[in-house]
Amino acid sequence: MVARTYTVAFEGVEARNVEVQCAVTPGIPAFSIVGLPDKAVSEARDRVRTALNSMAIALPSKRITVNLSPADIPKEGSHFDLPIALALLAALEIVPPDAVEAATSLGELSLDGCLIPVVGALPAAMAAAEADRILLCPDASGAEAAWVGATQVIAAARLSDMVRHLTGQSPLSPAEPGEVKEAPHARDLRDVKGQERAKRAIEIAAAGRHHLIMVGTPGSGKSMLAARIPTILPPLDPGEALETSMIHSLAGLLDEGGISRSRPFREPHHTASMAAIVGGGRHAKPGEISLAHNGVLFMDEFPEFARAVLETLRQPIETGEVMIARANAHVKYPCKFMLVAAANPCKCGYLSDPARACARVPQCGEDYLGRISGPLMDRFDLRIEVPPVAFTDLDLPASGDDSRAVAARVAIARTRQAERFADHPGTRLNSDVEGALLEEIATPDAEGRALLTRVAERFGLSARGYHRVLRVARTIADLDGSDEVHRPHVAEAVSYRITALKES
């Protein structure tokens, strides 16, 4: 008899169904696994054998063959332990074969029969739901997988508990979705003294998910401002939380018993490699831009990143997805993130301070910011200079709105956008709009159009720059509660585009 069950093999954020077949036949005693397994899958036979011995289940003196079908897909990871064990138990008629065949399972086995959590429980649950099967997984992965409400998730702490459930001796209750409650933010925008223009730019960027670059001397508050962006962003809606958590599940970041509704905030160091930022490596894993999906990617000391790393950001910024091509894999990951970059004006950092700047002014600044190519700089919707704050200003009382008030305005603006794009799949925010839809919603009034035309001619805006100004103006109008884009909205959007930074 051939017993069957199912598991998954991961290709990016997709989980492909894999049929696990097990046959126990007469012959020289052996336990073999075929179907293009990697080292971790091949080692499953020793873990399965020892785990069954801990349950007082001895394997017969026969030939045991496990086939992972389709055989042309590489099988990687330790999550094949549980499906292999269940298929073997079904072949030995210890558990009902039909119960095992109606399930998708994944999990690693310890030698004493405990089930160890593995990455990818959320995508596996999605695949099980599409195939109309239940999901069997380790107890620690149940709260994560249960977020897919279209399938029943059974989570057990030990293999013996799973066996008793399948045989009906001690049924387990379905897992409940878990949500990680994060502590309230201790940071607040009012902690930043002065910098009202920078605060306004951050509010606009958060409202429409626009890319932002801040240039200022060391200690002017660039990192401090960026660290407070999460305090003004609305929580992830259920659809966004599922999208983001599927990527985090593959990366092994969901280890707190559920998923989080907080937007990701990733801040890689400037020494990070291209594979770390964009994704890749031996198994084509997601990089920082994908881990920041639906959230913020903060890149401090932006010009210090390797030139090749910076240039690879250009296409993902435009398309919202990244294709990682390797000899044995072509994997696509979503990466709709808000890029926030911070940079010093020059190598020494004090270009604008005549008392401290070096003798190479202004050449040193042009050389330093010149590491950011024109096409990449053209993709920043908002460009602001963050001036230094005098130490005497630090004693002044806090000014401006706190994070709660700004977050409320951002939430209202995003709600307006959600209602506007309700009939346009794939478009959620103003930064996603293009083509005829952009002209329909963001074309300014006559005065605004005249102003934008003069700016485009005077400063040589590219077509991309022109459209990005329109998107920012639409967001400013949303924050203002206006259905139309007027001249003041265009003027403010242009002011963030035309700065002393290097123009493209």
C-alpha positions in Angstrom: 0.0 0.0 0.0 1.1 3.5 -0.8 0.2 6.1 1.8 -0.1 9.8 0.8 0.0 13.1 2.5 0.9 16.6 1.5 3.3 19.4 2.4 4.8 22.4 0.6 8.0 23.6 -1.1 8.7 27.3 -1.0 9.3 29.5 -4.1 9.4 33.0 -2.9 6.2 33.8 -1.0 4.4 31.0 -2.8 4.1 27.6 -1.4 3.9 24.8 -4.0 2.1 21.6 -3.0 4.2 18.5 -2.7 2.8 15.0 -2.4 4.6 12.8 0.1 4.2 9.1 -0.9 5.4 6.3 1.4 5.6 2.6 0.5 6.6 -0.3 2.9 7.6 -3.3 0.7 9.4 -6.6 1.3 13.1 -6.5 0.7 16.4 -5.6 2.3 15.7 -3.2 5.3 16.3 0.3 4.2 14.8 3.8 4.6 15.3 6.0 1.5 13.9 9.4 0.6 13.8 10.3 -3.2 12.5 13.3 -5.1 15.4 15.8 -5.1 15.8 16.2 -1.3 18.6 18.4 0.1 20.7 17.4 3.0 18.2 18.6 5.7 15.4 16.5 4.0 17.7 13.4 3.7 18.5 13.6 7.4 14.8 13.4 8.2 14.9 9.6 8.1 17.1 9.5 11.2 15.0 12.1 13.0 11.8 10.3 12.1 13.1 6.9 13.1 14.4 8.1 16.5 11.2 10.0 17.2 9.1 6.9 16.5 11.3 4.9 18.7 10.6 7.3 21.5 6.9 6.5 21.0 7.7 2.8 21.2 7.0 2.3 17.5 9.6 0.1 15.9 10.0 0.2 12.1 9.5 -3.2 10.4 12.4 -5.0 8.8 11.3 -4.0 5.3 12.2 -1.5 2.6 10.7 2.0 3.3 10.6 4.3 0.4 9.5 7.9 0.6 8.9 9.9 -2.6 8.5 13.6 -2.7 6.5 14.5 -5.8 6.9 16.3 -8.2 10.5 15.1 -8.2 11.9 18.0 -10.3 11.3 20.6 -7.6 14.1 21.0 -5.1 13.0 20.1 -1.6 14.8 22.2 1.1 14.4 22.5 4.8 13.5 20.5 7.9 9.7 21.0 7.6 9.4 17.7 5.7 9.9 15.7 8.9 6.3 15.7 10.0 4.7 14.8 6.7 7.2 12.0 6.2 6.5 10.7 9.7 2.7 10.9 9.1 2.9 9.2 5.7 5.0 6.4 7.2 2.6 5.9 10.1 -0.3 5.7 7.6 1.6 3.1 5.5 2.1 1.1 8.8 -1.7 1.5 9.4 -1.1 3.2 12.7 -3.1 6.3 11.7 -6.0 6.4 9.2 -4.6 6.9 5.7 -7.6 9.0 4.6 -7.1 11.4 7.5 -3.5 11.9 6.6 -4.3 12.3 2.9 -6.8 15.1 3.7 -4.1 17.2 5.3 -1.1 19.4 4.5 1.5 19.3 7.2 4.9 20.8 8.0 7.2 20.7 11.1 10.5 19.6 12.3 10.9 16.6 14.7 13.2 16.5 17.6 14.6 13.1 18.7 12.2 12.8 21.5 9.1 13.4 19.3 8.6 17.1 20.0 7.5 19.3 17.1 9.7 22.2 16.5 8.4 25.3 14.7 9.6 26.0 11.2 9.5 29.0 8.8 6.7 29.4 6.3 3.6 28.3 8.3 1.6 31.2 6.9 2.2 30.5 3.2 1.7 26.8 3.9 -1.7 27.6 5.4 -2.6 29.6 2.2 -1.6 26.6 0.1 -3.7 24.2 2.3 -6.7 26.5 2.0 -6.5 26.6 -1.8 -6.3 22.8 -1.9 -9.2 22.5 0.5 -7.1 20.6 3.1 -6.5 21.1 6.8 -3.1 22.1 8.1 -1.1 20.2 10.7 1.8 22.0 12.2 3.8 22.5 15.5 2.1 24.2 18.4 4.3 27.3 18.2 3.3 27.9 14.6 -0.4 27.5 15.1 -1.2 31.1 16.0 0.5 32.3 12.9 -1.1 29.9 10.5 -4.6 30.3 11.9 -4.7 33.8 10.4 -5.7 32.1 7.2 -9.4 31.6 8.2 -10.2 29.5 5.1 -8.6 26.4 6.5 -8.6 24.5 9.8 -5.3 24.5 11.6 -4.4 21.8 14.0 -1.3 22.5 16.1 0.4 19.9 18.4 3.4 20.1 20.7 4.4 16.4 20.1 4.1 13.8 17.4 2.2 11.6 19.8 -0.4 14.3 20.3 -0.8 14.5 16.5 -1.2 10.7 16.3 -3.9 10.7 19.0 -5.7 13.5 17.2 -5.7 11.6 13.9 -6.9 8.4 15.5 -9.6 10.1 17.4 -8.3 9.1 20.8 -7.8 12.8 21.9 -8.9 15.3 19.4 -7.2 18.7 19.4 -9.0 22.0 19.2 -8.3 24.1 16.1 -5.6 26.8 16.7 -6.7 30.4 17.2 -5.1 33.3 15.3 -2.6 35.2 17.5 -1.6 38.8 17.4 1.5 40.3 18.9 0.7 43.4 20.9 3.6 45.8 20.8 4.3 48.2 23.6 3.2 51.8 23.0 5.8 53.9 21.3 7.9 55.9 23.8 9.0 58.2 21.1 7.0 61.2 20.0 7.4 63.8 17.2 7.3 66.5 19.9 10.6 65.2 21.2 12.2 66.9 18.1 12.9 70.5 18.8 12.3 72.8 15.8 12.5 71.1 12.3 8.9 72.0 11.5 9.5 71.7 7.8 11.0 68.3 8.2 8.0 67.2 10.3 5.6 68.4 7.7 7.6 66.5 5.0 7.4 63.3 7.1 3.7 63.7 7.5 3.2 64.0 3.7 5.4 61.1 3.0 3.6 58.9 5.5 0.2 59.9 4.2 0.9 58.9 0.6 3.9 56.5 1.0 6.2 58.9 -0.8 10.0 58.4 -0.8 12.0 61.0 1.2 15.6 62.0 1.5 16.9 64.3 4.3 20.3 66.0 4.1 21.8 67.8 7.0 24.8 68.2 9.2 25.6 65.6 11.9 23.4 65.9 14.9 20.6 67.9 13.1 18.0 65.2 13.9 17.7 63.2 10.8 17.8 59.8 12.5 15.6 61.1 15.3 13.0 62.2 12.8 13.1 58.9 10.9 12.8 56.9 14.1 9.5 58.6 14.8 7.9 57.7 11.5 6.4 54.5 12.9 4.5 56.5 15.5 2.4 58.3 12.8 1.7 55.4 10.5 -1.7 53.6 10.7 -1.6 49.9 11.6 -1.7 47.3 8.8 -5.1 46.3 7.7 -5.8 42.6 7.6 -4.9 42.2 3.9 -1.6 44.1 4.3 -0.8 42.2 7.5 -1.2 38.9 5.7 1.0 40.0 2.8 3.7 41.3 5.1 3.6 38.4 7.5 4.0 35.9 4.6 7.4 37.4 3.8 8.3 37.6 7.5 7.2 34.0 8.0 9.6 32.8 5.2 12.4 34.9 6.9 11.7 33.3 10.3 10.8 36.6 11.9 7.4 35.5 13.3 8.6 33.9 16.5 6.4 35.6 19.0 3.2 33.5 18.7 1.3 35.4 16.0 1.6 38.3 13.6 1.9 42.0 14.2 -0.3 44.7 12.8 2.5 47.3 13.2 4.1 48.4 10.0 7.7 47.2 9.4 10.5 49.6 10.0 13.8 48.2 8.6 17.1 50.1 9.0 20.0 48.2 7.5 23.6 49.2 8.1 25.4 50.9 5.2 27.8 47.9 5.0 25.0 45.6 4.1 25.5 43.5 0.9 23.4 43.5 -2.2 21.9 40.2 -1.3 21.0 41.5 2.2 19.2 44.6 0.8 17.6 43.2 -2.4 17.4 39.5 -1.5 19.2 36.5 -2.8 21.8 34.1 -1.4 21.8 30.4 -1.9 18.1 30.0 -1.3 17.0 33.3 -2.9 15.7 34.6 0.5 13.9 38.0 0.8 16.0 41.1 1.4 15.4 44.2 3.4 13.3 45.9 0.7 10.9 43.0 0.9 10.9 42.8 4.7 9.9 46.5 4.6 6.9 45.7 2.4 4.0 48.0 3.4 6.3 49.7 5.8 9.5 51.9 5.9 13.0 51.2 4.8 15.3 53.7 6.5 18.8 53.9 5.0 21.0 56.2 7.1 24.3 57.4 5.7 22.8 56.9 2.3 25.9 57.8 0.1 28.0 55.3 2.2 26.1 52.3 0.7 27.9 50.6 -2.1 27.1 52.2 -5.5 25.9 48.8 -6.9 23.5 48.4 -3.9 22.0 51.8 -4.4 21.5 51.3 -8.1 19.6 48.0 -7.6 16.9 50.0 -5.7 15.8 51.9 -8.8 13.6 49.2 -10.4 12.0 47.9 -7.1 11.1 51.5 -6.2 9.2 51.9 -9.5 7.6 48.5 -9.8 6.9 47.5 -6.2 8.4 44.1 -6.7 11.8 42.5 -7.2 12.7 39.5 -9.2 15.7 37.5 -7.9 17.2 35.4 -10.7 19.5 32.6 -9.9 20.7 29.6 -11.9 18.3 27.3 -10.1 15.6 29.8 -9.1 13.6 32.8 -10.3 11.8 34.2 -7.3 9.6 37.3 -7.2 8.9 39.2 -3.9 6.7 42.2 -3.3 8.4 45.3 -2.0 6.1 48.3 -1.8 7.9 50.3 0.8 8.5 53.9 1.8 12.2 54.7 1.3 13.6 57.2 3.8 17.2 58.2 3.3 19.5 60.3 5.4 22.8 61.8 4.3 25.4 64.4 5.4 25.9 67.2 2.9 29.5 66.3 2.4 32.2 63.9 3.7 33.1 66.0 6.8 29.4 66.9 7.3 29.6 70.6 7.8 29.3 72.0 4.3 26.8 74.7 5.3 28.7 75.8 8.3 31.4 78.3 7.2 33.2 78.1 10.6 33.6 74.3 10.3 33.5 73.4 6.6 36.7 72.1 4.9 38.7 74.1 2.3 37.2 72.0 -0.6 33.7 73.6 -0.4 31.7 73.2 -2.5 33.5 70.5 -4.4 33.4 68.1 -1.4 29.6 68.3 -1.2 29.2 67.6 -5.0 31.6 64.7 -4.8 29.9 63.2 -1.8 26.3 63.5 -2.9 27.4 62.6 -6.4 27.6 59.0 -5.1 23.8 59.1 -5.5 23.1 58.8 -9.2 20.7 61.2 -10.9 18.2 58.5 -11.8 18.0 57.4 -8.2 17.7 60.9 -6.9 14.9 61.5 -9.4 12.9 58.8 -7.6 12.7 60.7 -4.3 9.4 62.6 -4.1 10.5 64.8 -1.2 13.9 66.3 -0.7 14.5 68.4 2.4 17.5 70.0 4.1 17.6 69.5 7.8 19.4 72.5 9.3 21.3 72.2 12.6 19.6 73.1 15.8 21.4 75.6 18.1 22.0 74.3 21.5 20.2 77.3 22.9 17.0 76.1 21.1 17.1 72.8 23.0 15.9 74.6 26.2 12.8 75.9 24.4 9.5 74.2 25.1 8.3 71.5 22.7 6.5 72.8 19.6 4.3 71.4 17.0 1.7 68.5 17.1 2.5 65.3 18.9 2.5 61.9 17.1 -1.1 61.1 18.0 -2.4 64.3 16.3 -0.3 63.7 13.2 -1.2 60.0 13.0 -4.9 61.0 13.0 -4.4 63.3 10.0 -2.4 60.6 8.2 -5.1 58.0 8.9 -7.8 60.3 7.5 -5.8 61.0 4.4 -5.2 57.3 3.8 -8.9 56.6 4.3 -9.7 59.1 1.6 -7.3 57.3 -0.7 -8.7 53.9 0.1 -12.2 55.1 -0.8 -10.9 56.7 -4.0 -9.1 53.6 -5.2 -11.7 51.1 -4.0 -12.5 50.1 -7.6 -8.9 50.0 -8.7 -7.2 46.7 -7.7 -3.5 47.0 -7.0 -3.8 50.7 -6.2 -4.0 51.7 -2.5 -2.2 55.0 -2.2 -1.3 58.1 -4.3 2.2 56.8 -4.8 0.8 53.8 -6.8 -1.2 55.9 -9.3 -0.1 56.3 -12.9 -1.3 56.9 -16.4 -4.9 58.1 -17.0 -5.9 57.7 -13.4 -3.2 60.1 -12.2 -4.4 62.7 -14.7 -7.9 62.2 -13.5 -7.3 62.6 -9.8 -4.3 64.9 -9.6 -4.6 67.4 -12.5 -4.5 70.8 -10.7 -6.7 73.8 -11.4 -5.6 76.4 -14.0 -3.4 78.4 -11.6 -1.7 75.2 -10.3 -1.2 73.9 -13.8 0.4 77.2 -14.9 2.7 77.2 -11.9 3.8 73.6 -12.5 4.4 74.3 -16.2 6.7 77.2 -15.3 8.6 75.1 -12.8 9.0 72.2 -15.2 10.5 74.6 -17.8 12.7 76.5 -15.4 14.2 73.5 -13.6 13.9 70.9 -16.3 11.7 68.4 -14.5 11.8 65.0 -16.0 8.6 63.2 -16.9 9.0 61.1 -13.8 9.6 64.2 -11.7 6.6 65.9 -13.1 4.3 63.0 -12.2 5.8 62.6 -8.8 5.0 66.3 -8.1 1.5 65.6 -9.1 1.3 62.6 -6.7 2.6 64.6 -3.8 0.3 67.5 -4.5 -2.6 65.0 -4.5 -1.5 63.8 -1.1 -1.2 67.4 0.3 -4.7 68.0 -1.0 -5.9 64.9 0.9 -4.3 66.1 4.1 -6.1 69.4 3.5 -9.4 67.7 2.9 -9.7 69.0 -0.6 -11.3 67.1 -3.5 -9.4 69.2 -6.0 -5.6 70.0 -6.4 -5.1 73.7 -6.1 -2.2 76.1 -6.6 -1.0 76.1 -2.9 -0.9 72.2 -3.0 1.2 72.3 -6.1 3.5 75.1 -4.7 4.2 73.0 -1.6 4.8 69.9 -3.6 7.3 71.7 -5.8 9.1 73.2 -2.8 10.0 69.7 -1.7 11.3 68.9 -5.2 13.4 72.0 -5.9 16.1 72.2 -3.2 19.8 72.9 -3.0 20.3 69.1 -3.4 21.7 67.8 -6.7 19.0 68.2 -9.3 18.2 65.5 -11.8 
